[in-house]
Amino acid sequence: MTPAETGQDARVARTRADVARAALQVLTREGCEALTHAHVAEIAGYSKTTLYTHWPSRLELIMMALDALGEMPHLEPTGELRADLIAELTVFRRAVDELRLDQVLAVMAQWASADEMAQLRDRINTDGQAPLRAMLTRAIGGGARLEAAVSMLTGVVACPSLMFGTAPSDAVIEAAVDLVLAGLGH
Amino acid sequence: MTPAETGQDARVARTRADVARAALQVLTREGCEALTHAHVAEIAGYSKTTLYTHWPSRLELIMMALDALGEMPHLEPTGELRADLIAELTVFRRAVDELRLDQVLAVMAQWASADEMAQLRDRINTDGQAPLRAMLTRAIGGGARLEAAVSMLTGVVACPSLMFGTAPSDAVIEAAVDLVLAGLGH
């Protein structure tokens, strides 16, 4: 590879990172409607032509924004199931607020008729639920009870956010974990 | 009121009903992106000018689509808590599929920065959860445990749908209800 090609690659990577960050900012602060080539170009400081050249469709812009989300925050489990579940849901509640995961979830659900978006959505959500699922798998094993518990504890945070724009209190998160653990006979 | 005025009112009401139905059809079959004045006008069989005159903004079109949703289906409770909760979640699962409530929820979450949409969303979701909440209130009373149980049982159906485009099996719905009831000591 010539130095010129390396420089070119680095420029493309920088452009991509800048545009992805701008797209995510527009998505979470202004919503999906505002995520247009013109507006993202303006925020990122690039020309509309550059954006249309690299990412011709709105779907590509939206998927790039989701790529910029990065890793969901999680805590290292201590092995004490009740405390770990409460800590994980508390981190999830903060991420919903700070990363506007309600908007992210809504936009992924809306565009999921596109195969590549459905795949990206499944991956993001699977990764996001992985620590909760791992904790519960150690307690429950598998089967319908595991699926129910994973969805229920996700729902304690996700449902108020998506349905009413609110977050559960500490007491509600603790009550949810205690109900599930008592239901499991722990 | 003159006969001419009555005729005028009836015409406006009919136009509104036609356009609302078309808007809901576009929203649930093609998604929020497709819900534009031009496309809804085409589906409803009215001119774009008529639509812009009565409903100048896209938000108004979307809110009209949501108005056309009508009542959520619910079953008459029998008083047997376990059977009633399972039946209610089963009806909810069918409604999510048939009415594409995942798309409806996603679009409401996305537009909720508009006050009138946030109010409509809260009303639709409060009404939708009311029978589940009533059943659980009789069993739990109130407080954090009630809020946790309402969100958790809603989440068993809503989370798989919004996060993965899937529906919970009968076994998962039953496991969720049994976990909550066992957790409550029932």
Interface residues (C-beta under 8 A of the other chain):
Chain A: G31 C32 E33 R58 D102 Q103 L105 A106 V107 A109 Q110 W111 A112 S113 A118 R121 D122 N125 Q129 G143 A144 R145 E147 A148 A149 S151 M152 L153 T154 G155 V156 A158 C159 P160 L162 M163 F164 G165 P168 S169 A171 V172 I173 E174 A175 A176 D178 L179 V180 L181 A182 G183 L184 G185
Chain B: G31 C32 E33 R58 D102 Q103 L105 A106 V107 A109 Q110 W111 A112 S113 A118 R121 D122 N125 Q129 G143 A144 R145 E147 A148 A149 S151 M152 L153 T154 G155 V156 A158 C159 P160 L162 M163 F164 G165 P168 S169 A171 V172 I173 E174 A175 A176 D178 L179 V180 L181 A182 G183 L184 G185
